[in-house]
């Protein structure tokens, strides 16, 4: 910021900045009817940007702890925001969901996601409603989730084989790497079942870079003076990644078109790309999907479904390694319900309440998406404050899940709180209870939550059923649980563990 200001020119720039700050203050506060929520002291021009150190959800958490559960921030000269940090305030604001229907696009997402052609950042309207229905009924509906279960089982088997091989060598296994590979391969094979190996590797690399770019703080989104300069190099990287991903998507679609042409429309099984292309060819559809719509939607699935799955399984396993008593409770449940003669499956999850409690407690403490973002289209009156139109609303899911008003010892990992008699016994993580909403809530909630609630615990259960896990002797316990900055709140340090088989012979 200082470099940009200095380049404008001496005292005149300082004076201009001060005048601009006064104008913004008048427009942003005095010019809008109603009282804004509490706010920290702002600086000229940059507002509260200096307080948002990475990772941003931790910065929001510190601000909320000092100023209350609803805080107003100005990020740059004219980007107005409020941050929500408690379940009760989240519930009050979500009552006005029709007034906060949009996700604010960024400079990176506008280019990567083909403008508003995809689903995640499409404006609320006929197209968004059509794709939402398509998601819930076809693409990510129960029938498709079940149809593609063999894909997930095959990728899980690959991780178990890698752990078996590491155990024979007496070596540690980088579970972070293995889980990311498994999750990415799973998503890619669900999208396009016949993806060649070299194409899958390219897609993995692109998806990783997309997640990094979307999660990066970009000064251009908040400070107009920075726009067009690409001071952080994010614009150049975005153009490069978009071009690579677009080439990859064109190749995928072209290969699928050839396969569909050869089969003459007779296909015994369909992947997600088939379903999207069927929708695009449906002359009776309410909305006709274009090629860009298909590419943007595939990009959404790649970036939203891979890292979040890997990260959640990784956090669950790390928490259990740090808490051996909870690990033993889960193992006892698996042995009692499933036994050791076969591998636990997704169909078993409904009969494993402690496994589900471990998942919910991990999602409470370590939500993969640490905040949800909306923007108001009209003023919202809540708790005696006015949230003006065109204000970004950050639901800091990280803070909300640790709300001491709902959870005893909120920083402690205690899955028992979700068992009968616990404070969370009746709490569901699918968006109906604001104290636990890792998938968001309302019309913009994650459409893949059903898949996640079925596949993620099954992945973890198989790892716990088949192996004992321990850190290398040089590392010891507790494991480092620091988070890395980014769109998805992953562990900062790789999770390297020593696997020891606990089932002989190995189940199939």
PyMOL commands that set and color helices and strands:
alter all, ss='L'
color gray80, all
select helices_A, chain A and resi 2-8+10-30+49-51+56-67+87-94+97-99+107-112+126-139+142-147+149-169+175-191+197-215+219-221+224-226+234-263+272-281+291-322+324-337+346-351+353-365+397-400+415-418+442-444+449-466
alter helices_A, ss='H'
color red, helices_A
select strands_A, chain A and resi 70-75+79-84+172-174+372-375+380-382+385-387+392-395+467-471+496-501
alter strands_A, ss='S'
color yellow, strands_A
deselect
rebuild
show_as cartoon
